[in-house]
Amino acid sequence: MLDAVKALLEPSRRSEVPPFMVMDVMAAAARIEAAGGHVIHMEVGQPAAPAPRTAIAAAQAALVQGRVGYTEALGIPSLRARIAKHYAESYGVALDPARVVVTTGSSGGFILAFLAMFEPGDRVAVTVPGYPPYRHILTALGCEPVLIEISQATRWSITVDALLETHRRTPLKGVLVASPANPTGTMMRPEALSELIAAAEREGIRFISDEIYHRLDYAFPAETAAKFSDNAVIINSFSKYFCMTGWRVGWMVAPEALVRPVERLQQNLAISVPTLSQVAAAAAFEGREEMEAVKHGYEENRRILVDGLPGAGLTKFLPVDGAFYLYADVSRFTDDSFDFAQRMLEEAGVAATPGIDFDPIDGKHFVRFCYAGSAADMREAVARIGRWLQRG
Ligand SMILES: Cc1ncc(COP(=O)(O)O)c(C=O)c1O
């Protein structure tokens, strides 16, 4: 009897994915604010600005019509065509709209891509530090994430040597990279990306490129993997550049042979992506001017932090190439970045994310700052951190 009850209550082993520590920081920040304190939020990786006005207007107009039905599983054809046109406009790449799949944010894209590409037990290389859900989604689907440590020596990205060496030790079925990356904010040079894709494909390793932070590039222009291979799977989203996190809409560029399998999966898993969000997404491309202004704001924030943090005491951080993250080395002060982030929140009123969320190996020495807020907040954060570190 007891065993039967236990069996009814027991969650699956695959659901045992770790929580996101940043949520604990957010909860602590909320408690401080509820007690009247003022917190500068640099912990959550999302834009402070709203979606482009064009997107909001398109969704409002569609809503007024009343009926909001399902769409095609692969997405509204005009949106898929608009996304394909974006590749011609932004990268000079001619892309067949038939290869574009609209997804529920890039998060939905990863689930579809991994299911369509990999069998349970397949090994897929990801970076540490890296975005935790890559590892956790793979694990939940029965695949095995293989961690490749990146460092200053490899300019914080996976090199051909590291990939091949890992592949010899533990044969890989796939590799996933992001440029610009989260949490590091670093980017791969186009030549490095092209070489890595070619090396992976020579070995039969499938390549997944997370391009969610494209267009938020400051050091040099980000290049799409679509330029180098028709076999690479590209995941992207309206969440970051277009400031549409809550709309839950993104896209995938799939090799031709994967489109039908992805379509079948989408039909069964989600039917289709929220219709209003798709309508808004198509119109978001016409809001470029507004979004470029938001991007200029990030550039100013980046300048304030890069110029100000060393004087405040945070002298070591990774190249601040793109996205809206600065990954700071706090090993001078602590061996416990979670404790450091908690104290910085409680004593200085600045919320940031401990590196352990992104890197189980060396994350205890790093803290991630998101600079998607206001310039005034960035200046205030630099001042507060400076006073706090001085107090020691
Ligand atoms: C690197 C990276 N990829 C993917 C995502 C998921 O974003 P979304 O599902 O909103 O498109 C995020 C979110 O922060 C991210 O940082």
The ligand as an SDF file (V2000), in Angstrom:
LIG
                    3D

 16 16  0  0  0  0  0  0  0  0999 V2000
   21.3240   32.4950  -24.0870 C   0  0  0  0  0  0  0  0  0  0  0  0
   19.8330   32.4030  -23.9650 C   0  0  0  0  0  0  0  0  0  0  0  0
   19.1750   31.5720  -24.7880 N   0  0  0  0  0  0  0  0  0  0  0  0
   17.8490   31.4350  -24.6810 C   0  0  0  0  0  0  0  0  0  0  0  0
   17.0950   32.1450  -23.7550 C   0  0  0  0  0  0  0  0  0  0  0  0
   15.6160   31.9180  -23.6730 C   0  0  0  0  0  0  0  0  0  0  0  0
   14.8800   33.0190  -24.1010 O   0  0  0  0  0  0  0  0  0  0  0  0
   13.4170   32.9850  -24.7010 P   0  0  0  0  0  0  0  0  0  0  0  0
   12.8210   31.6550  -24.4410 O   0  0  0  0  0  0  0  0  0  0  0  0
   12.7010   34.0950  -24.0220 O   0  0  0  0  0  0  0  0  0  0  0  0
   13.5460   33.2450  -26.1730 O   0  0  0  0  0  0  0  0  0  0  0  0
   17.7410   33.0320  -22.9000 C   0  0  0  0  0  0  0  0  0  0  0  0
   16.9790   33.7840  -21.8820 C   0  0  0  0  0  0  0  0  0  0  0  0
   17.5050   34.4910  -21.0610 O   0  0  0  0  0  0  0  0  0  0  0  0
   19.1580   33.1590  -23.0150 C   0  0  0  0  0  0  0  0  0  0  0  0
   19.8440   33.9870  -22.2240 O   0  0  0  0  0  0  0  0  0  0  0  0
  1  2  1  0
  2  3  1  0
  2 15  2  0
  3  4  2  0
  4  5  1  0
  5  6  1  0
  5 12  2  0
  6  7  1  0
  7  8  1  0
  8  9  2  0
  8 10  1  0
  8 11  1  0
 12 13  1  0
 12 15  1  0
 13 14  2  0
 15 16  1  0
M  END
$$$$
